[in-house]
């Protein structure tokens, strides 16, 4: 099974370059689509020159995260779409581990675990939990990776079957995006999927981990706040 990795980006040339270098080292064939949200740092030109196998959707303006993702998904011709942020570094086996559960035709959605780039022994997010008020937070944030439990359902770096995306599109009005992303996409996508009768897979493998560089993006003060 082959996947298309979709990465929305805005003025993140340096971060994106590292992300694409890590994707180029994956152990399974895959496509990559970068949606450049009107960057002014030469992102589109740089990616086209440095990574000729990556498809670039260059927008004239910043259309926002959700619309950028949808435009990237529209470029996919594979069975699975994987959503990855531009500040995430995926180890070589990441996609292989993420795609493995799709061998079960009942599985429509899988997600990986995000660990902290500068402290890889700590979890950045092992899923998103929420209470009855819809307040949400990252599962096991800042906890040792040793606490990861394969019985818990992860919710980061979401991968979805294209057939599920089509069902989500039918659920929403024609002028709405395929992934509406009303909240966080890693929470909104599975919540919406339930409405079309899908049961997101509760799958976590120890190798399906990526390094998140939130501290580098936000700075120490914001990165240390509970999230």
mmCIF file of the C-alpha atoms, coordinates in Angstrom:
data_MODEL
# 
_entry.id   MODEL 
# 
loop_
_atom_site.group_PDB 
_atom_site.id 
_atom_site.type_symbol 
_atom_site.label_atom_id 
_atom_site.label_alt_id 
_atom_site.label_comp_id 
_atom_site.label_asym_id 
_atom_site.label_entity_id 
_atom_site.label_seq_id 
_atom_site.pdbx_PDB_ins_code 
_atom_site.Cartn_x 
_atom_site.Cartn_y 
_atom_site.Cartn_z 
_atom_site.occupancy 
_atom_site.B_iso_or_equiv 
_atom_site.pdbx_formal_charge 
_atom_site.auth_seq_id 
_atom_site.auth_comp_id 
_atom_site.auth_asym_id 
_atom_site.auth_atom_id 
_atom_site.pdbx_PDB_model_num 
ATOM 1   C CA . UNK A 1 1   ? 0.000   0.000  0.000  1.00 0.00 ? 1   UNK A CA 1 
ATOM 2   C CA . UNK A 1 2   ? 1.278   3.433  -0.944 1.00 0.00 ? 2   UNK A CA 1 
ATOM 3   C CA . UNK A 1 3   ? 0.614   6.762  0.745  1.00 0.00 ? 3   UNK A CA 1 
ATOM 4   C CA . UNK A 1 4   ? 0.723   10.421 -0.158 1.00 0.00 ? 4   UNK A CA 1 
ATOM 5   C CA . UNK A 1 5   ? 2.231   12.661 2.511  1.00 0.00 ? 5   UNK A CA 1 
ATOM 6   C CA . UNK A 1 6   ? 0.648   16.128 2.544  1.00 0.00 ? 6   UNK A CA 1 
ATOM 7   C CA . UNK A 1 7   ? 2.531   18.985 4.207  1.00 0.00 ? 7   UNK A CA 1 
ATOM 8   C CA . UNK A 1 8   ? 1.085   22.513 4.417  1.00 0.00 ? 8   UNK A CA 1 
ATOM 9   C CA . UNK A 1 9   ? 3.689   25.204 5.023  1.00 0.00 ? 9   UNK A CA 1 
ATOM 10  C CA . UNK A 1 10  ? 4.114   28.953 5.354  1.00 0.00 ? 10  UNK A CA 1 
ATOM 11  C CA . UNK A 1 11  ? 7.529   30.626 5.529  1.00 0.00 ? 11  UNK A CA 1 
ATOM 12  C CA . UNK A 1 12  ? 9.046   27.484 7.014  1.00 0.00 ? 12  UNK A CA 1 
ATOM 13  C CA . UNK A 1 13  ? 11.728  26.761 4.424  1.00 0.00 ? 13  UNK A CA 1 
ATOM 14  C CA . UNK A 1 14  ? 14.401  25.576 6.860  1.00 0.00 ? 14  UNK A CA 1 
ATOM 15  C CA . UNK A 1 15  ? 12.054  23.373 8.887  1.00 0.00 ? 15  UNK A CA 1 
ATOM 16  C CA . UNK A 1 16  ? 10.459  21.969 5.759  1.00 0.00 ? 16  UNK A CA 1 
ATOM 17  C CA . UNK A 1 17  ? 13.825  21.093 4.214  1.00 0.00 ? 17  UNK A CA 1 
ATOM 18  C CA . UNK A 1 18  ? 14.702  18.869 7.162  1.00 0.00 ? 18  UNK A CA 1 
ATOM 19  C CA . UNK A 1 19  ? 11.248  17.298 7.139  1.00 0.00 ? 19  UNK A CA 1 
ATOM 20  C CA . UNK A 1 20  ? 11.582  16.424 3.450  1.00 0.00 ? 20  UNK A CA 1 
ATOM 21  C CA . UNK A 1 21  ? 15.099  15.042 3.927  1.00 0.00 ? 21  UNK A CA 1 
ATOM 22  C CA . UNK A 1 22  ? 13.734  12.640 6.540  1.00 0.00 ? 22  UNK A CA 1 
ATOM 23  C CA . UNK A 1 23  ? 10.834  11.628 4.298  1.00 0.00 ? 23  UNK A CA 1 
ATOM 24  C CA . UNK A 1 24  ? 13.269  10.903 1.474  1.00 0.00 ? 24  UNK A CA 1 
ATOM 25  C CA . UNK A 1 25  ? 14.869  8.272  3.718  1.00 0.00 ? 25  UNK A CA 1 
ATOM 26  C CA . UNK A 1 26  ? 11.655  6.314  4.314  1.00 0.00 ? 26  UNK A CA 1 
ATOM 27  C CA . UNK A 1 27  ? 11.785  2.568  3.764  1.00 0.00 ? 27  UNK A CA 1 
ATOM 28  C CA . UNK A 1 28  ? 8.609   2.394  1.631  1.00 0.00 ? 28  UNK A CA 1 
ATOM 29  C CA . UNK A 1 29  ? 7.641   4.155  -1.629 1.00 0.00 ? 29  UNK A CA 1 
ATOM 30  C CA . UNK A 1 30  ? 5.412   7.195  -1.177 1.00 0.00 ? 30  UNK A CA 1 
ATOM 31  C CA . UNK A 1 31  ? 4.405   10.487 -2.742 1.00 0.00 ? 31  UNK A CA 1 
ATOM 32  C CA . UNK A 1 32  ? 4.854   13.895 -1.122 1.00 0.00 ? 32  UNK A CA 1 
ATOM 33  C CA . UNK A 1 33  ? 2.774   17.002 -1.757 1.00 0.00 ? 33  UNK A CA 1 
ATOM 34  C CA . UNK A 1 34  ? 3.814   20.340 -0.278 1.00 0.00 ? 34  UNK A CA 1 
ATOM 35  C CA . UNK A 1 35  ? 1.220   23.094 -0.239 1.00 0.00 ? 35  UNK A CA 1 
ATOM 36  C CA . UNK A 1 36  ? 2.958   26.462 0.052  1.00 0.00 ? 36  UNK A CA 1 
ATOM 37  C CA . UNK A 1 37  ? 0.570   28.975 1.607  1.00 0.00 ? 37  UNK A CA 1 
ATOM 38  C CA . UNK A 1 38  ? 1.953   32.046 -0.177 1.00 0.00 ? 38  UNK A CA 1 
ATOM 39  C CA . UNK A 1 39  ? 5.393   31.965 1.487  1.00 0.00 ? 39  UNK A CA 1 
ATOM 40  C CA . UNK A 1 40  ? 7.770   34.868 0.884  1.00 0.00 ? 40  UNK A CA 1 
ATOM 41  C CA . UNK A 1 41  ? 10.961  32.965 1.778  1.00 0.00 ? 41  UNK A CA 1 
ATOM 42  C CA . UNK A 1 42  ? 11.328  31.156 -1.550 1.00 0.00 ? 42  UNK A CA 1 
ATOM 43  C CA . UNK A 1 43  ? 9.883   27.895 -0.240 1.00 0.00 ? 43  UNK A CA 1 
ATOM 44  C CA . UNK A 1 44  ? 8.186   26.812 -3.467 1.00 0.00 ? 44  UNK A CA 1 
ATOM 45  C CA . UNK A 1 45  ? 11.224  27.436 -5.657 1.00 0.00 ? 45  UNK A CA 1 
ATOM 46  C CA . UNK A 1 46  ? 13.571  25.823 -3.149 1.00 0.00 ? 46  UNK A CA 1 
ATOM 47  C CA . UNK A 1 47  ? 11.505  22.641 -2.837 1.00 0.00 ? 47  UNK A CA 1 
ATOM 48  C CA . UNK A 1 48  ? 11.099  22.318 -6.607 1.00 0.00 ? 48  UNK A CA 1 
ATOM 49  C CA . UNK A 1 49  ? 14.855  22.585 -7.094 1.00 0.00 ? 49  UNK A CA 1 
ATOM 50  C CA . UNK A 1 50  ? 16.051  20.566 -4.101 1.00 0.00 ? 50  UNK A CA 1 
ATOM 51  C CA . UNK A 1 51  ? 13.355  17.867 -4.114 1.00 0.00 ? 51  UNK A CA 1 
ATOM 52  C CA . UNK A 1 52  ? 12.232  17.378 -7.751 1.00 0.00 ? 52  UNK A CA 1 
ATOM 53  C CA . UNK A 1 53  ? 10.070  14.348 -6.853 1.00 0.00 ? 53  UNK A CA 1 
ATOM 54  C CA . UNK A 1 54  ? 7.932   16.418 -4.479 1.00 0.00 ? 54  UNK A CA 1 
ATOM 55  C CA . UNK A 1 55  ? 4.808   17.970 -5.942 1.00 0.00 ? 55  UNK A CA 1 
ATOM 56  C CA . UNK A 1 56  ? 4.455   21.611 -4.967 1.00 0.00 ? 56  UNK A CA 1 
ATOM 57  C CA . UNK A 1 57  ? 1.137   23.431 -4.881 1.00 0.00 ? 57  UNK A CA 1 
ATOM 58  C CA . UNK A 1 58  ? 2.149   27.104 -4.758 1.00 0.00 ? 58  UNK A CA 1 
ATOM 59  C CA . UNK A 1 59  ? -0.622  29.417 -3.599 1.00 0.00 ? 59  UNK A CA 1 
ATOM 60  C CA . UNK A 1 60  ? -0.668  33.172 -4.171 1.00 0.00 ? 60  UNK A CA 1 
ATOM 61  C CA . UNK A 1 61  ? -1.935  33.841 -0.657 1.00 0.00 ? 61  UNK A CA 1 
ATOM 62  C CA . UNK A 1 62  ? -2.212  32.200 2.736  1.00 0.00 ? 62  UNK A CA 1 
ATOM 63  C CA . UNK A 1 63  ? -5.488  30.285 2.633  1.00 0.00 ? 63  UNK A CA 1 
ATOM 64  C CA . UNK A 1 64  ? -5.059  28.785 6.085  1.00 0.00 ? 64  UNK A CA 1 
ATOM 65  C CA . UNK A 1 65  ? -4.171  25.322 7.283  1.00 0.00 ? 65  UNK A CA 1 
ATOM 66  C CA . UNK A 1 66  ? -7.423  23.516 6.490  1.00 0.00 ? 66  UNK A CA 1 
ATOM 67  C CA . UNK A 1 67  ? -7.771  24.702 2.897  1.00 0.00 ? 67  UNK A CA 1 
ATOM 68  C CA . UNK A 1 68  ? -4.094  24.025 2.233  1.00 0.00 ? 68  UNK A CA 1 
ATOM 69  C CA . UNK A 1 69  ? -4.481  20.439 3.465  1.00 0.00 ? 69  UNK A CA 1 
ATOM 70  C CA . UNK A 1 70  ? -7.520  19.908 1.268  1.00 0.00 ? 70  UNK A CA 1 
ATOM 71  C CA . UNK A 1 71  ? -5.726  21.192 -1.816 1.00 0.00 ? 71  UNK A CA 1 
ATOM 72  C CA . UNK A 1 72  ? -2.906  18.782 -1.073 1.00 0.00 ? 72  UNK A CA 1 
ATOM 73  C CA . UNK A 1 73  ? -5.281  15.863 -0.559 1.00 0.00 ? 73  UNK A CA 1 
ATOM 74  C CA . UNK A 1 74  ? -6.853  16.645 -3.930 1.00 0.00 ? 74  UNK A CA 1 
ATOM 75  C CA . UNK A 1 75  ? -3.479  15.860 -5.539 1.00 0.00 ? 75  UNK A CA 1 
ATOM 76  C CA . UNK A 1 76  ? -3.322  12.365 -4.073 1.00 0.00 ? 76  UNK A CA 1 
ATOM 77  C CA . UNK A 1 77  ? -3.798  9.269  -6.218 1.00 0.00 ? 77  UNK A CA 1 
ATOM 78  C CA . UNK A 1 78  ? -2.937  6.754  -3.481 1.00 0.00 ? 78  UNK A CA 1 
ATOM 79  C CA . UNK A 1 79  ? -5.147  4.763  -1.126 1.00 0.00 ? 79  UNK A CA 1 
ATOM 80  C CA . UNK A 1 80  ? -3.916  6.572  1.985  1.00 0.00 ? 80  UNK A CA 1 
ATOM 81  C CA . UNK A 1 81  ? -3.148  10.196 2.790  1.00 0.00 ? 81  UNK A CA 1 
ATOM 82  C CA . UNK A 1 82  ? -0.779  11.066 5.647  1.00 0.00 ? 82  UNK A CA 1 
ATOM 83  C CA . UNK A 1 83  ? -0.932  14.555 7.174  1.00 0.00 ? 83  UNK A CA 1 
ATOM 84  C CA . UNK A 1 84  ? 2.390   15.807 8.540  1.00 0.00 ? 84  UNK A CA 1 
ATOM 85  C CA . UNK A 1 85  ? 3.377   19.257 9.797  1.00 0.00 ? 85  UNK A CA 1 
ATOM 86  C CA . UNK A 1 86  ? 6.505   20.927 8.440  1.00 0.00 ? 86  UNK A CA 1 
ATOM 87  C CA . UNK A 1 87  ? 8.279   20.807 11.815 1.00 0.00 ? 87  UNK A CA 1 
ATOM 88  C CA . UNK A 1 88  ? 8.086   17.015 12.189 1.00 0.00 ? 88  UNK A CA 1 
ATOM 89  C CA . UNK A 1 89  ? 11.002  14.666 11.501 1.00 0.00 ? 89  UNK A CA 1 
ATOM 90  C CA . UNK A 1 90  ? 9.947   11.134 10.556 1.00 0.00 ? 90  UNK A CA 1 
ATOM 91  C CA . UNK A 1 91  ? 12.468  8.318  11.159 1.00 0.00 ? 91  UNK A CA 1 
ATOM 92  C CA . UNK A 1 92  ? 13.013  5.903  8.229  1.00 0.00 ? 92  UNK A CA 1 
ATOM 93  C CA . UNK A 1 93  ? 10.514  3.279  9.392  1.00 0.00 ? 93  UNK A CA 1 
ATOM 94  C CA . UNK A 1 94  ? 7.758   5.756  10.279 1.00 0.00 ? 94  UNK A CA 1 
ATOM 95  C CA . UNK A 1 95  ? 5.588   5.402  7.171  1.00 0.00 ? 95  UNK A CA 1 
ATOM 96  C CA . UNK A 1 96  ? 5.968   1.621  7.018  1.00 0.00 ? 96  UNK A CA 1 
ATOM 97  C CA . UNK A 1 97  ? 4.773   1.294  10.605 1.00 0.00 ? 97  UNK A CA 1 
ATOM 98  C CA . UNK A 1 98  ? 1.978   3.816  10.088 1.00 0.00 ? 98  UNK A CA 1 
ATOM 99  C CA . UNK A 1 99  ? 0.669   2.028  6.994  1.00 0.00 ? 99  UNK A CA 1 
ATOM 100 C CA . UNK A 1 100 ? 0.832   -1.522 8.347  1.00 0.00 ? 100 UNK A CA 1 
ATOM 101 C CA . UNK A 1 101 ? -2.557  -1.442 10.138 1.00 0.00 ? 101 UNK A CA 1 
ATOM 102 C CA . UNK A 1 102 ? -4.319  -0.594 6.856  1.00 0.00 ? 102 UNK A CA 1 
ATOM 103 C CA . UNK A 1 103 ? -3.884  -4.206 5.825  1.00 0.00 ? 103 UNK A CA 1 
ATOM 104 C CA . UNK A 1 104 ? -7.066  -4.662 7.855  1.00 0.00 ? 104 UNK A CA 1 
ATOM 105 C CA . UNK A 1 105 ? -9.846  -3.351 5.611  1.00 0.00 ? 105 UNK A CA 1 
ATOM 106 C CA . UNK A 1 106 ? -11.867 -2.331 8.673  1.00 0.00 ? 106 UNK A CA 1 
ATOM 107 C CA . UNK A 1 107 ? -9.223  0.243  9.573  1.00 0.00 ? 107 UNK A CA 1 
ATOM 108 C CA . UNK A 1 108 ? -9.900  3.707  8.168  1.00 0.00 ? 108 UNK A CA 1 
ATOM 109 C CA . UNK A 1 109 ? -7.605  5.867  10.267 1.00 0.00 ? 109 UNK A CA 1 
ATOM 110 C CA . UNK A 1 110 ? -4.253  5.431  11.992 1.00 0.00 ? 110 UNK A CA 1 
ATOM 111 C CA . UNK A 1 111 ? -2.013  7.836  13.878 1.00 0.00 ? 111 UNK A CA 1 
ATOM 112 C CA . UNK A 1 112 ? 1.503   7.930  15.255 1.00 0.00 ? 112 UNK A CA 1 
ATOM 113 C CA . UNK A 1 113 ? 3.153   9.203  18.404 1.00 0.00 ? 113 UNK A CA 1 
ATOM 114 C CA . UNK A 1 114 ? 5.000   12.512 18.585 1.00 0.00 ? 114 UNK A CA 1 
ATOM 115 C CA . UNK A 1 115 ? 8.086   12.699 20.791 1.00 0.00 ? 115 UNK A CA 1 
ATOM 116 C CA . UNK A 1 116 ? 10.058  15.819 21.646 1.00 0.00 ? 116 UNK A CA 1 
ATOM 117 C CA . UNK A 1 117 ? 12.929  16.595 19.286 1.00 0.00 ? 117 UNK A CA 1 
ATOM 118 C CA . UNK A 1 118 ? 15.313  17.940 21.893 1.00 0.00 ? 118 UNK A CA 1 
ATOM 119 C CA . UNK A 1 119 ? 14.215  15.382 24.511 1.00 0.00 ? 119 UNK A CA 1 
ATOM 120 C CA . UNK A 1 120 ? 13.283  12.228 22.588 1.00 0.00 ? 120 UNK A CA 1 
ATOM 121 C CA . UNK A 1 121 ? 12.729  10.294 25.803 1.00 0.00 ? 121 UNK A CA 1 
ATOM 122 C CA . UNK A 1 122 ? 9.688   12.506 26.484 1.00 0.00 ? 122 UNK A CA 1 
ATOM 123 C CA . UNK A 1 123 ? 6.291   12.364 24.771 1.00 0.00 ? 123 UNK A CA 1 
ATOM 124 C CA . UNK A 1 124 ? 5.023   15.468 22.995 1.00 0.00 ? 124 UNK A CA 1 
ATOM 125 C CA . UNK A 1 125 ? 1.663   13.921 22.163 1.00 0.00 ? 125 UNK A CA 1 
ATOM 126 C CA . UNK A 1 126 ? 0.386   10.350 22.298 1.00 0.00 ? 126 UNK A CA 1 
ATOM 127 C CA . UNK A 1 127 ? -3.117  11.368 21.295 1.00 0.00 ? 127 UNK A CA 1 
ATOM 128 C CA . UNK A 1 128 ? -5.675  13.978 22.190 1.00 0.00 ? 128 UNK A CA 1 
ATOM 129 C CA . UNK A 1 129 ? -8.019  13.585 25.124 1.00 0.00 ? 129 UNK A CA 1 
ATOM 130 C CA . UNK A 1 130 ? -11.069 15.728 25.775 1.00 0.00 ? 130 UNK A CA 1 
ATOM 131 C CA . UNK A 1 131 ? -13.703 16.121 28.449 1.00 0.00 ? 131 UNK A CA 1 
ATOM 132 C CA . UNK A 1 132 ? -17.450 16.723 28.217 1.00 0.00 ? 132 UNK A CA 1 
ATOM 133 C CA . UNK A 1 133 ? -16.897 20.458 27.645 1.00 0.00 ? 133 UNK A CA 1 
ATOM 134 C CA . UNK A 1 134 ? -14.702 19.605 24.593 1.00 0.00 ? 134 UNK A CA 1 
ATOM 135 C CA . UNK A 1 135 ? -11.650 20.983 26.380 1.00 0.00 ? 135 UNK A CA 1 
ATOM 136 C CA . UNK A 1 136 ? -8.736  19.002 24.991 1.00 0.00 ? 136 UNK A CA 1 
ATOM 137 C CA . UNK A 1 137 ? -5.123  18.274 25.834 1.00 0.00 ? 137 UNK A CA 1 
ATOM 138 C CA . UNK A 1 138 ? -2.261  16.105 24.611 1.00 0.00 ? 138 UNK A CA 1 
ATOM 139 C CA . UNK A 1 139 ? -2.138  12.643 26.130 1.00 0.00 ? 139 UNK A CA 1 
ATOM 140 C CA . UNK A 1 140 ? 1.049   11.904 28.101 1.00 0.00 ? 140 UNK A CA 1 
ATOM 141 C CA . UNK A 1 141 ? 2.581   15.295 27.262 1.00 0.00 ? 141 UNK A CA 1 
ATOM 142 C CA . UNK A 1 142 ? 6.023   15.651 28.831 1.00 0.00 ? 142 UNK A CA 1 
ATOM 143 C CA . UNK A 1 143 ? 5.850   12.127 30.254 1.00 0.00 ? 143 UNK A CA 1 
ATOM 144 C CA . UNK A 1 144 ? 8.577   9.501  29.673 1.00 0.00 ? 144 UNK A CA 1 
ATOM 145 C CA . UNK A 1 145 ? 8.143   7.436  26.516 1.00 0.00 ? 145 UNK A CA 1 
ATOM 146 C CA . UNK A 1 146 ? 8.375   4.377  28.749 1.00 0.00 ? 146 UNK A CA 1 
ATOM 147 C CA . UNK A 1 147 ? 4.778   5.136  29.807 1.00 0.00 ? 147 UNK A CA 1 
ATOM 148 C CA . UNK A 1 148 ? 3.424   4.592  26.306 1.00 0.00 ? 148 UNK A CA 1 
ATOM 149 C CA . UNK A 1 149 ? 0.739   1.927  26.376 1.00 0.00 ? 149 UNK A CA 1 
ATOM 150 C CA . UNK A 1 150 ? -0.154  0.149  23.134 1.00 0.00 ? 150 UNK A CA 1 
ATOM 151 C CA . UNK A 1 151 ? -3.735  -0.067 24.360 1.00 0.00 ? 151 UNK A CA 1 
ATOM 152 C CA . UNK A 1 152 ? -4.257  3.674  24.044 1.00 0.00 ? 152 UNK A CA 1 
ATOM 153 C CA . UNK A 1 153 ? -5.352  5.294  20.789 1.00 0.00 ? 153 UNK A CA 1 
ATOM 154 C CA . UNK A 1 154 ? -2.907  7.849  19.336 1.00 0.00 ? 154 UNK A CA 1 
ATOM 155 C CA . UNK A 1 155 ? -4.023  10.911 17.412 1.00 0.00 ? 155 UNK A CA 1 
ATOM 156 C CA . UNK A 1 156 ? -1.016  12.671 15.873 1.00 0.00 ? 156 UNK A CA 1 
ATOM 157 C CA . UNK A 1 157 ? 0.255   12.738 12.277 1.00 0.00 ? 157 UNK A CA 1 
ATOM 158 C CA . UNK A 1 158 ? -3.063  11.432 11.028 1.00 0.00 ? 158 UNK A CA 1 
ATOM 159 C CA . UNK A 1 159 ? -3.292  9.047  8.070  1.00 0.00 ? 159 UNK A CA 1 
ATOM 160 C CA . UNK A 1 160 ? -6.650  8.348  6.437  1.00 0.00 ? 160 UNK A CA 1 
ATOM 161 C CA . UNK A 1 161 ? -8.024  6.166  3.668  1.00 0.00 ? 161 UNK A CA 1 
ATOM 162 C CA . UNK A 1 162 ? -9.078  8.175  0.643  1.00 0.00 ? 162 UNK A CA 1 
ATOM 163 C CA . UNK A 1 163 ? -12.463 6.436  0.785  1.00 0.00 ? 163 UNK A CA 1 
ATOM 164 C CA . UNK A 1 164 ? -12.988 7.890  4.265  1.00 0.00 ? 164 UNK A CA 1 
ATOM 165 C CA . UNK A 1 165 ? -12.052 11.360 3.026  1.00 0.00 ? 165 UNK A CA 1 
ATOM 166 C CA . UNK A 1 166 ? -14.676 11.015 0.304  1.00 0.00 ? 166 UNK A CA 1 
ATOM 167 C CA . UNK A 1 167 ? -17.264 10.089 2.934  1.00 0.00 ? 167 UNK A CA 1 
ATOM 168 C CA . UNK A 1 168 ? -16.331 13.143 4.994  1.00 0.00 ? 168 UNK A CA 1 
ATOM 169 C CA . UNK A 1 169 ? -16.721 15.308 1.913  1.00 0.00 ? 169 UNK A CA 1 
ATOM 170 C CA . UNK A 1 170 ? -20.245 13.964 1.351  1.00 0.00 ? 170 UNK A CA 1 
ATOM 171 C CA . UNK A 1 171 ? -21.072 14.709 4.971  1.00 0.00 ? 171 UNK A CA 1 
ATOM 172 C CA . UNK A 1 172 ? -20.343 18.419 4.614  1.00 0.00 ? 172 UNK A CA 1 
ATOM 173 C CA . UNK A 1 173 ? -21.952 20.969 2.266  1.00 0.00 ? 173 UNK A CA 1 
ATOM 174 C CA . UNK A 1 174 ? -20.296 21.295 -1.168 1.00 0.00 ? 174 UNK A CA 1 
ATOM 175 C CA . UNK A 1 175 ? -18.696 24.622 -0.280 1.00 0.00 ? 175 UNK A CA 1 
ATOM 176 C CA . UNK A 1 176 ? -16.971 23.147 2.754  1.00 0.00 ? 176 UNK A CA 1 
ATOM 177 C CA . UNK A 1 177 ? -13.525 21.568 2.779  1.00 0.00 ? 177 UNK A CA 1 
ATOM 178 C CA . UNK A 1 178 ? -12.952 17.817 2.663  1.00 0.00 ? 178 UNK A CA 1 
ATOM 179 C CA . UNK A 1 179 ? -11.393 18.039 6.110  1.00 0.00 ? 179 UNK A CA 1 
ATOM 180 C CA . UNK A 1 180 ? -13.294 20.788 7.864  1.00 0.00 ? 180 UNK A CA 1 
ATOM 181 C CA . UNK A 1 181 ? -10.727 21.147 10.667 1.00 0.00 ? 181 UNK A CA 1 
ATOM 182 C CA . UNK A 1 182 ? -13.023 23.048 13.003 1.00 0.00 ? 182 UNK A CA 1 
ATOM 183 C CA . UNK A 1 183 ? -10.751 22.271 15.946 1.00 0.00 ? 183 UNK A CA 1 
ATOM 184 C CA . UNK A 1 184 ? -7.511  20.270 15.731 1.00 0.00 ? 184 UNK A CA 1 
ATOM 185 C CA . UNK A 1 185 ? -7.379  18.041 12.667 1.00 0.00 ? 185 UNK A CA 1 
ATOM 186 C CA . UNK A 1 186 ? -6.180  15.136 14.773 1.00 0.00 ? 186 UNK A CA 1 
ATOM 187 C CA . UNK A 1 187 ? -9.313  15.467 16.910 1.00 0.00 ? 187 UNK A CA 1 
ATOM 188 C CA . UNK A 1 188 ? -11.761 16.787 14.340 1.00 0.00 ? 188 UNK A CA 1 
ATOM 189 C CA . UNK A 1 189 ? -11.078 14.146 11.690 1.00 0.00 ? 189 UNK A CA 1 
ATOM 190 C CA . UNK A 1 190 ? -11.819 11.086 13.863 1.00 0.00 ? 190 UNK A CA 1 
ATOM 191 C CA . UNK A 1 191 ? -14.783 12.803 15.530 1.00 0.00 ? 191 UNK A CA 1 
ATOM 192 C CA . UNK A 1 192 ? -16.289 13.585 12.134 1.00 0.00 ? 192 UNK A CA 1 
ATOM 193 C CA . UNK A 1 193 ? -15.474 10.106 10.850 1.00 0.00 ? 193 UNK A CA 1 
ATOM 194 C CA . UNK A 1 194 ? -17.690 8.595  13.534 1.00 0.00 ? 194 UNK A CA 1 
ATOM 195 C CA . UNK A 1 195 ? -20.624 10.461 11.980 1.00 0.00 ? 195 UNK A CA 1 
ATOM 196 C CA . UNK A 1 196 ? -20.152 8.535  8.730  1.00 0.00 ? 196 UNK A CA 1 
ATOM 197 C CA . UNK A 1 197 ? -19.939 5.201  10.500 1.00 0.00 ? 197 UNK A CA 1 
ATOM 198 C CA . UNK A 1 198 ? -16.179 4.795  10.617 1.00 0.00 ? 198 UNK A CA 1 
ATOM 199 C CA . UNK A 1 199 ? -14.355 3.417  13.641 1.00 0.00 ? 199 UNK A CA 1 
ATOM 200 C CA . UNK A 1 200 ? -10.875 4.993  13.789 1.00 0.00 ? 200 UNK A CA 1 
ATOM 201 C CA . UNK A 1 201 ? -8.197  2.433  14.565 1.00 0.00 ? 201 UNK A CA 1 
ATOM 202 C CA . UNK A 1 202 ? -6.763  2.406  18.061 1.00 0.00 ? 202 UNK A CA 1 
ATOM 203 C CA . UNK A 1 203 ? -3.280  1.567  16.840 1.00 0.00 ? 203 UNK A CA 1 
ATOM 204 C CA . UNK A 1 204 ? 0.063   2.575  18.240 1.00 0.00 ? 204 UNK A CA 1 
ATOM 205 C CA . UNK A 1 205 ? 3.342   0.900  17.355 1.00 0.00 ? 205 UNK A CA 1 
ATOM 206 C CA . UNK A 1 206 ? 6.565   1.718  19.140 1.00 0.00 ? 206 UNK A CA 1 
ATOM 207 C CA . UNK A 1 207 ? 8.274   2.468  15.828 1.00 0.00 ? 207 UNK A CA 1 
ATOM 208 C CA . UNK A 1 208 ? 5.533   4.779  14.573 1.00 0.00 ? 208 UNK A CA 1 
ATOM 209 C CA . UNK A 1 209 ? 7.073   7.832  16.209 1.00 0.00 ? 209 UNK A CA 1 
ATOM 210 C CA . UNK A 1 210 ? 8.113   11.190 14.814 1.00 0.00 ? 210 UNK A CA 1 
ATOM 211 C CA . UNK A 1 211 ? 10.154  14.013 16.313 1.00 0.00 ? 211 UNK A CA 1 
ATOM 212 C CA . UNK A 1 212 ? 8.237   17.254 16.906 1.00 0.00 ? 212 UNK A CA 1 
ATOM 213 C CA . UNK A 1 213 ? 10.115  20.566 17.041 1.00 0.00 ? 213 UNK A CA 1 
ATOM 214 C CA . UNK A 1 214 ? 7.522   22.635 18.888 1.00 0.00 ? 214 UNK A CA 1 
ATOM 215 C CA . UNK A 1 215 ? 10.169  24.170 21.127 1.00 0.00 ? 215 UNK A CA 1 
ATOM 216 C CA . UNK A 1 216 ? 12.110  25.374 18.106 1.00 0.00 ? 216 UNK A CA 1 
ATOM 217 C CA . UNK A 1 217 ? 8.984   26.865 16.549 1.00 0.00 ? 217 UNK A CA 1 
ATOM 218 C CA . UNK A 1 218 ? 7.391   28.473 19.618 1.00 0.00 ? 218 UNK A CA 1 
ATOM 219 C CA . UNK A 1 219 ? 10.317  29.044 21.964 1.00 0.00 ? 219 UNK A CA 1 
ATOM 220 C CA . UNK A 1 220 ? 10.952  27.645 25.444 1.00 0.00 ? 220 UNK A CA 1 
ATOM 221 C CA . UNK A 1 221 ? 8.296   29.644 27.323 1.00 0.00 ? 221 UNK A CA 1 
ATOM 222 C CA . UNK A 1 222 ? 5.354   28.613 25.114 1.00 0.00 ? 222 UNK A CA 1 
ATOM 223 C CA . UNK A 1 223 ? 6.611   25.068 24.545 1.00 0.00 ? 223 UNK A CA 1 
ATOM 224 C CA . UNK A 1 224 ? 6.752   24.469 28.305 1.00 0.00 ? 224 UNK A CA 1 
ATOM 225 C CA . UNK A 1 225 ? 3.079   25.363 28.786 1.00 0.00 ? 225 UNK A CA 1 
ATOM 226 C CA . UNK A 1 226 ? 0.779   22.330 29.184 1.00 0.00 ? 226 UNK A CA 1 
ATOM 227 C CA . UNK A 1 227 ? -0.875  21.456 25.855 1.00 0.00 ? 227 UNK A CA 1 
# 
